[in-house]
C-alpha cells in the first residue's frame, strides 16, 4: 500500500522544506512515496538487537536477574 506524499508549502516547518514543497507542487520534483507496510516490516527487524538473537544475548538478562 504505497501512498504519495503531498506537502503543503504553507505548513512547511523550514525554508528548505518549503522550497521542496513548492518544487513538488510545480512539478519540478517528484513527490516521494511511502509504503507503510514495508516500513513496518523493516522496523520489526530492528526491534530486536542482534545480541538478543543469540544464546549469549539471552544469558545477560538472566544473569542480571539472578544476582
VOVOSE-997010 format. One record per atom (N, C-alpha, C): residue number from 1; residue in three letters; atom name; x, y, z. Coordinates in Angstrom, 3 decimals. Atoms other than C-alpha are relative to their C-alpha. Example, Ala and Ser with C-alpha at 12.3 -4.5 7.8 and 13.67 -1.06 7.14 Angstrom:
REM residues 2
{num 1&residu ALA&atome N&east 0.890&north -1.190&up 0.000}
{num 1&residu ALA&atome CA&east 12.300&north -4.500&up 7.800}
{num 1&residu ALA&atome C&east 0.900&north 1.200&up 0.000}
{num 2&residu SER&atome N&east -0.820&north -1.190&up -0.060}
{num 2&residu SER&atome CA&east 13.670&north -1.060&up 7.140}
{num 2&residu SER&atome C&east -0.770&north 1.090&up 0.730}
This chain:
REM residues 67
{num 1&residu UNK&atome N&east 0.842&north -1.167&up 0.000}
{num 1&residu UNK&atome CA&east 0.000&north 0.000&up 0.000}
{num 1&residu UNK&atome C&east 0.890&north 1.234&up 0.000}
{num 2&residu UNK&atome N&east -0.894&north -1.133&up 0.156}
{num 2&residu UNK&atome CA&east 2.001&north 2.905&up -1.295}
{num 2&residu UNK&atome C&east -0.808&north 1.291&up -0.091}
{num 3&residu UNK&atome N&east 0.687&north -1.288&up 0.005}
{num 3&residu UNK&atome CA&east 0.943&north 6.475&up -0.672}
{num 3&residu UNK&atome C&east 0.962&north 1.088&up -0.440}
{num 4&residu UNK&atome N&east -0.816&north -1.116&up 0.432}
{num 4&residu UNK&atome CA&east 2.213&north 9.655&up -2.302}
{num 4&residu UNK&atome C&east -0.082&north 1.108&up 1.035}
{num 5&residu UNK&atome N&east -0.059&north -1.103&up -0.950}
{num 5&residu UNK&atome CA&east 3.327&north 12.440&up -0.008}
{num 5&residu UNK&atome C&east -0.365&north 1.283&up -0.740}
{num 6&residu UNK&atome N&east 0.422&north -1.262&up 0.615}
{num 6&residu UNK&atome CA&east 1.621&north 15.759&up -0.788}
{num 6&residu UNK&atome C&east 0.257&north 1.135&up 0.990}
{num 7&residu UNK&atome N&east -0.322&north -1.052&up -0.955}
{num 7&residu UNK&atome CA&east 3.414&north 18.506&up 1.137}
{num 7&residu UNK&atome C&east -0.687&north 1.328&up -0.337}
{num 8&residu UNK&atome N&east 0.610&north -1.300&up 0.145}
{num 8&residu UNK&atome CA&east 1.835&north 21.907&up 1.692}
{num 8&residu UNK&atome C&east 1.054&north 1.058&up 0.324}
{num 9&residu UNK&atome N&east -1.035&north -1.011&up -0.264}
{num 9&residu UNK&atome CA&east 4.298&north 24.838&up 1.320}
{num 9&residu UNK&atome C&east -0.333&north 0.921&up 1.179}
{num 10&residu UNK&atome N&east 0.381&north -0.886&up -1.107}
{num 10&residu UNK&atome CA&east 2.298&north 26.893&up 3.863}
{num 10&residu UNK&atome C&east 0.211&north -0.670&up 1.363}
{num 11&residu UNK&atome N&east -0.182&north 0.714&up -1.261}
{num 11&residu UNK&atome CA&east 2.765&north 24.195&up 6.531}
{num 11&residu UNK&atome C&east 1.437&north -0.468&up 0.216}
{num 12&residu UNK&atome N&east -1.392&north 0.459&up -0.088}
{num 12&residu UNK&atome CA&east 6.488&north 23.597&up 5.928}
{num 12&residu UNK&atome C&east 0.686&north 0.657&up 1.199}
{num 13&residu UNK&atome N&east -0.623&north -0.544&up -1.204}
{num 13&residu UNK&atome CA&east 8.494&north 23.995&up 9.158}
{num 13&residu UNK&atome C&east 1.306&north 0.765&up -0.257}
{num 14&residu UNK&atome N&east -1.262&north -0.681&up 0.292}
{num 14&residu UNK&atome CA&east 11.716&north 25.190&up 7.466}
{num 14&residu UNK&atome C&east -0.039&north 0.548&up -1.423}
{num 15&residu UNK&atome N&east -0.083&north -0.557&up 1.352}
{num 15&residu UNK&atome CA&east 12.691&north 27.171&up 4.384}
{num 15&residu UNK&atome C&east 0.348&north -1.089&up -1.019}
{num 16&residu UNK&atome N&east -0.342&north 1.101&up 0.906}
{num 16&residu UNK&atome CA&east 14.235&north 24.034&up 2.844}
{num 16&residu UNK&atome C&east -1.227&north -0.843&up -0.313}
{num 17&residu UNK&atome N&east 1.205&north 0.787&up 0.200}
{num 17&residu UNK&atome CA&east 11.008&north 22.107&up 3.356}
{num 17&residu UNK&atome C&east -1.001&north 0.757&up -0.872}
{num 18&residu UNK&atome N&east 0.905&north -0.820&up 0.810}
{num 18&residu UNK&atome CA&east 9.018&north 24.978&up 1.859}
{num 18&residu UNK&atome C&east 0.432&north -0.030&up -1.458}
{num 19&residu UNK&atome N&east -0.521&north 0.029&up 1.366}
{num 19&residu UNK&atome CA&east 11.275&north 25.028&up -1.212}
{num 19&residu UNK&atome C&east -0.302&north -1.343&up -0.667}
{num 20&residu UNK&atome N&east 0.283&north 1.332&up 0.556}
{num 20&residu UNK&atome CA&east 10.909&north 21.268&up -1.723}
{num 20&residu UNK&atome C&east -1.491&north -0.137&up -0.284}
{num 21&residu UNK&atome N&east 1.450&north 0.083&up 0.194}
{num 21&residu UNK&atome CA&east 7.123&north 21.500&up -1.274}
{num 21&residu UNK&atome C&east -0.437&north 0.809&up -1.218}
{num 22&residu UNK&atome N&east 0.329&north -0.822&up 1.173}
{num 22&residu UNK&atome CA&east 6.937&north 24.300&up -3.843}
{num 22&residu UNK&atome C&east 0.459&north -0.671&up -1.285}
{num 23&residu UNK&atome N&east -0.506&north 0.700&up 1.191}
{num 23&residu UNK&atome CA&east 9.089&north 22.307&up -6.288}
{num 23&residu UNK&atome C&east -0.872&north -1.198&up -0.356}
{num 24&residu UNK&atome N&east 0.890&north 1.142&up 0.242}
{num 24&residu UNK&atome CA&east 6.828&north 19.271&up -5.891}
{num 24&residu UNK&atome C&east -1.319&north 0.501&up -0.588}
{num 25&residu UNK&atome N&east 1.269&north -0.546&up 0.472}
{num 25&residu UNK&atome CA&east 3.712&north 21.399&up -6.369}
{num 25&residu UNK&atome C&east 0.098&north 0.498&up -1.442}
{num 26&residu UNK&atome N&east -0.162&north -0.518&up 1.359}
{num 26&residu UNK&atome CA&east 5.136&north 22.963&up -9.538}
{num 26&residu UNK&atome C&east 0.401&north -1.081&up -1.002}
{num 27&residu UNK&atome N&east -0.375&north 1.094&up 0.888}
{num 27&residu UNK&atome CA&east 6.232&north 19.595&up -10.932}
{num 27&residu UNK&atome C&east 1.491&north -0.093&up -0.289}
{num 28&residu UNK&atome N&east -1.446&north 0.049&up 0.205}
{num 28&residu UNK&atome CA&east 9.977&north 20.297&up -10.803}
{num 28&residu UNK&atome C&east 0.628&north -1.209&up 0.668}
{num 29&residu UNK&atome N&east -0.484&north 1.181&up -0.710}
{num 29&residu UNK&atome CA&east 10.493&north 17.447&up -8.344}
{num 29&residu UNK&atome C&east -1.140&north -0.996&up 0.134}
{num 30&residu UNK&atome N&east 0.994&north 1.055&up -0.180}
{num 30&residu UNK&atome CA&east 8.731&north 14.132&up -7.994}
{num 30&residu UNK&atome C&east -0.295&north -0.168&up 1.489}
{num 31&residu UNK&atome N&east 0.398&north 0.200&up -1.398}
{num 31&residu UNK&atome CA&east 6.778&north 13.597&up -4.783}
{num 31&residu UNK&atome C&east 0.441&north -1.380&up 0.468}
{num 32&residu UNK&atome N&east -0.401&north 1.310&up -0.512}
{num 32&residu UNK&atome CA&east 8.157&north 10.796&up -2.609}
{num 32&residu UNK&atome C&east -1.222&north -0.862&up 0.308}
{num 33&residu UNK&atome N&east 1.069&north 0.917&up -0.374}
{num 33&residu UNK&atome CA&east 6.056&north 7.715&up -1.973}
{num 33&residu UNK&atome C&east 0.413&north -0.729&up 1.274}
{num 34&residu UNK&atome N&east -0.232&north 0.696&up -1.264}
{num 34&residu UNK&atome CA&east 5.715&north 5.911&up 1.338}
{num 34&residu UNK&atome C&east -0.795&north -1.288&up -0.022}
{num 35&residu UNK&atome N&east 0.675&north 1.288&up -0.095}
{num 35&residu UNK&atome CA&east 4.932&north 2.225&up 1.707}
{num 35&residu UNK&atome C&east -0.003&north -0.399&up 1.470}
{num 36&residu UNK&atome N&east 0.075&north 0.225&up -1.444}
{num 36&residu UNK&atome CA&east 3.746&north 1.832&up 5.288}
{num 36&residu UNK&atome C&east 0.198&north -1.459&up 0.385}
{num 37&residu UNK&atome N&east -0.154&north 1.422&up -0.328}
{num 37&residu UNK&atome CA&east 3.600&north -1.965&up 5.202}
{num 37&residu UNK&atome C&east 1.462&north -0.427&up -0.062}
{num 38&residu UNK&atome N&east -1.422&north 0.346&up 0.108}
{num 38&residu UNK&atome CA&east 7.197&north -2.315&up 4.000}
{num 38&residu UNK&atome C&east 0.810&north 0.661&up 1.116}
{num 39&residu UNK&atome N&east -0.701&north -0.681&up -1.081}
{num 39&residu UNK&atome CA&east 8.383&north 0.283&up 6.518}
{num 39&residu UNK&atome C&east -0.238&north -0.701&up 1.331}
{num 40&residu UNK&atome N&east 0.316&north 0.702&up -1.244}
{num 40&residu UNK&atome CA&east 6.598&north -1.569&up 9.327}
{num 40&residu UNK&atome C&east 0.771&north -1.314&up 0.086}
{num 41&residu UNK&atome N&east -0.740&north 1.265&up 0.010}
{num 41&residu UNK&atome CA&east 8.144&north -4.898&up 8.281}
{num 41&residu UNK&atome C&east 1.484&north 0.235&up 0.254}
{num 42&residu UNK&atome N&east -1.417&north -0.303&up -0.208}
{num 42&residu UNK&atome CA&east 11.607&north -3.317&up 8.152}
{num 42&residu UNK&atome C&east 0.255&north 0.398&up 1.456}
{num 43&residu UNK&atome N&east -0.164&north -0.423&up -1.386}
{num 43&residu UNK&atome CA&east 11.112&north -1.768&up 11.593}
{num 43&residu UNK&atome C&east -0.008&north -1.193&up 0.940}
{num 44&residu UNK&atome N&east 0.061&north 1.185&up -0.858}
{num 44&residu UNK&atome CA&east 10.282&north -5.168&up 13.069}
{num 44&residu UNK&atome C&east 1.350&north -0.705&up 0.058}
{num 45&residu UNK&atome N&east -1.328&north 0.623&up 0.008}
{num 45&residu UNK&atome CA&east 13.735&north -6.427&up 12.046}
{num 45&residu UNK&atome C&east 0.937&north 0.697&up 0.986}
{num 46&residu UNK&atome N&east -0.865&north -0.762&up -0.890}
{num 46&residu UNK&atome CA&east 15.314&north -3.671&up 14.146}
{num 46&residu UNK&atome C&east -0.513&north 0.037&up 1.434}
{num 47&residu UNK&atome N&east 0.554&north -0.078&up -1.343}
{num 47&residu UNK&atome CA&east 13.074&north -4.115&up 17.183}
{num 47&residu UNK&atome C&east 0.688&north -0.962&up 0.972}
{num 48&residu UNK&atome N&east -0.760&north 0.940&up -0.817}
{num 48&residu UNK&atome CA&east 15.287&north -6.972&up 18.453}
{num 48&residu UNK&atome C&east 1.470&north 0.146&up -0.383}
{num 49&residu UNK&atome N&east -1.419&north -0.192&up 0.297}
{num 49&residu UNK&atome CA&east 19.027&north -6.445&up 18.764}
{num 49&residu UNK&atome C&east 0.632&north -1.315&up -0.457}
{num 50&residu UNK&atome N&east -0.711&north 1.191&up 0.469}
{num 50&residu UNK&atome CA&east 21.463&north -8.832&up 17.116}
{num 50&residu UNK&atome C&east 0.486&north -0.854&up 1.172}
{num 51&residu UNK&atome N&east -0.460&north 0.746&up -1.172}
{num 51&residu UNK&atome CA&east 22.796&north -9.792&up 20.550}
{num 51&residu UNK&atome C&east -1.095&north -0.844&up 0.618}
{num 52&residu UNK&atome N&east 1.118&north 0.756&up -0.574}
{num 52&residu UNK&atome CA&east 19.356&north -10.912&up 21.698}
{num 52&residu UNK&atome C&east -0.385&north -1.192&up -0.857}
{num 53&residu UNK&atome N&east 0.319&north 1.127&up 0.884}
{num 53&residu UNK&atome CA&east 19.136&north -13.293&up 18.749}
{num 53&residu UNK&atome C&east 0.936&north -1.190&up 0.236}
{num 54&residu UNK&atome N&east -0.947&north 1.076&up -0.289}
{num 54&residu UNK&atome CA&east 21.998&north -15.391&up 20.142}
{num 54&residu UNK&atome C&east -0.184&north -0.471&up 1.435}
{num 55&residu UNK&atome N&east 0.065&north 0.500&up -1.372}
{num 55&residu UNK&atome CA&east 22.330&north -17.518&up 23.264}
{num 55&residu UNK&atome C&east 0.704&north 0.951&up 0.958}
{num 56&residu UNK&atome N&east -0.763&north -0.906&up -0.843}
{num 56&residu UNK&atome CA&east 24.874&north -15.064&up 24.612}
{num 56&residu UNK&atome C&east -0.848&north 1.219&up 0.385}
{num 57&residu UNK&atome N&east 0.845&north -1.160&up -0.272}
{num 57&residu UNK&atome CA&east 22.384&north -12.214&up 24.349}
{num 57&residu UNK&atome C&east -1.099&north -0.295&up 0.992}
{num 58&residu UNK&atome N&east 1.076&north 0.343&up -0.936}
{num 58&residu UNK&atome CA&east 19.690&north -14.048&up 26.274}
{num 58&residu UNK&atome C&east 0.538&north -0.329&up 1.383}
{num 59&residu UNK&atome N&east -0.585&north 0.333&up -1.296}
{num 59&residu UNK&atome CA&east 22.078&north -15.041&up 29.071}
{num 59&residu UNK&atome C&east 0.227&north 1.237&up 0.858}
{num 60&residu UNK&atome N&east -0.282&north -1.232&up -0.750}
{num 60&residu UNK&atome CA&east 22.801&north -11.433&up 30.075}
{num 60&residu UNK&atome C&east -1.118&north 0.382&up 0.943}
{num 61&residu UNK&atome N&east 1.087&north -0.365&up -0.918}
{num 61&residu UNK&atome CA&east 19.375&north -10.520&up 31.461}
{num 61&residu UNK&atome C&east -0.280&north -1.062&up 1.056}
{num 62&residu UNK&atome N&east 0.211&north 1.071&up -0.970}
{num 62&residu UNK&atome CA&east 19.020&north -13.911&up 33.132}
{num 62&residu UNK&atome C&east 1.018&north 0.088&up 1.131}
{num 63&residu UNK&atome N&east -1.042&north -0.099&up -1.009}
{num 63&residu UNK&atome CA&east 22.357&north -13.491&up 34.919}
{num 63&residu UNK&atome C&east -0.211&north 1.232&up 0.869}
{num 64&residu UNK&atome N&east 0.230&north -1.214&up -0.765}
{num 64&residu UNK&atome CA&east 21.469&north -9.952&up 35.980}
{num 64&residu UNK&atome C&east -1.129&north -0.166&up 0.990}
{num 65&residu UNK&atome N&east 1.133&north 0.213&up -0.901}
{num 65&residu UNK&atome CA&east 18.193&north -11.099&up 37.496}
{num 65&residu UNK&atome C&east 0.303&north -0.991&up 1.118}
{num 66&residu UNK&atome N&east -0.352&north 1.003&up -1.025}
{num 66&residu UNK&atome CA&east 19.858&north -13.898&up 39.485}
{num 66&residu UNK&atome C&east 0.808&north 0.614&up 1.132}
{num 67&residu UNK&atome N&east -0.858&north -0.628&up -1.022}
{num 67&residu UNK&atome CA&east 22.148&north -11.527&up 41.393}
{num 67&residu UNK&atome C&east -0.771&north 0.562&up 1.147}
